[in-house]
Amino acid sequence: MTPLAIRLRAALAKPFLPVVFFFAGVTYDTVTLTRIDRLFDNLMLLLYLTLLGALIVLKGRADLEKTQGLQAATENTPHFLAPAEPYYPMAIQFLLGGLFSAYAIFYSQSASLTTTAFFFGVLVVLLVGNEFLHDRLSNLKLLVSLYALVAFSFFTFFLPVLTGMMNWIMVVLGAVLSLALALRVLELVYQVKKGRSRMEAVKAGLPAVAVVVVLITFYFLNWIPPVPLSLKFGGIYRQVEKADGAYRLTFEKPAWYQVMKRSENPFHGDGPAYCFTAVFAPVDLKTTVYHRWQYRTARPGKSVEAGEFSTTDRIPIRISGGRDGGYRGYTIKQHVPPGDWRVDVETEDGRVIGRVRFQVEAGTEGVSNLHTISY
């Protein structure tokens, strides 16, 4: 072994380096990943998926060869790849970390503090947990299952970006493609094993099948964020007008110290109230989103805070993608009695893209001190 190789191996063995690479990788992805429909970003993720699949095949074959003896290993492993075999787990860990990091960024833009945050939380856990998986990356079933997961996470937003359609068919198609890729990787691994049993290969693929079934269940339970849609802006206003290509949003002037306030909360009076939102969608994607107006009423003998929200209106807005700041639109509620209100911005299948909360307080009928911003 050359002195350079010895120094490189010693450097990679430092215990603090995984932490450094983890934060450096997340920071790099945060800065470089821009739009979920950007061609370069998607090609990079596709390259990561391809390299990850190839490395899982190489790693799985190497492990199987070791169980058949050195002669079989020599016959099936290309000579130039033999020195790289000890680094397969590091490369797999790096690629998994890169994919989980990118997905955490993209899915965070579509997740809200509702059930859709569940899958985003799973991605964050896997992103952090990936740093401790090095010793378990010899488990072929685990690797193929993780591969099915990262493939599904990619196709969930890539197919709508590619086709301009967003519905359950795209999700099921993505699940089928993910499972097909995972099982193909497994098939390539077992091609190296002489006298292999088909039942052995089937058993190795069952965890990946289970992962995909669970992910489809997550989708129909509305636990997966509605990627590639994301709420860029939302608020409650007294008046919304469109002029010269911009929307003029009028609300009660905030106090001098509320420099970041850009909408009205609390809302004084009984309306009308305007909910204005800007929803990002990829280029060529056309779909319908809904403003679900909800009002919380108090239960008998309990406070308003203990009550449940009930829907008063669900109003559709047809959107087209492509604008960086999101497709702009608004709905109007003519009468808003005092209490807690929220407007869920959701997809046709009920997945919440974002939520606008506000409280209505009884007050003067006319508010004269108004402020207007443009969006």
Order of alpha helices (4+ residues) and beta strands (2+ residues): alpha-alpha-alpha-alpha-alpha-alpha-alpha-alpha-alpha-beta-beta-beta-beta-beta-beta-beta-beta-beta-beta-beta
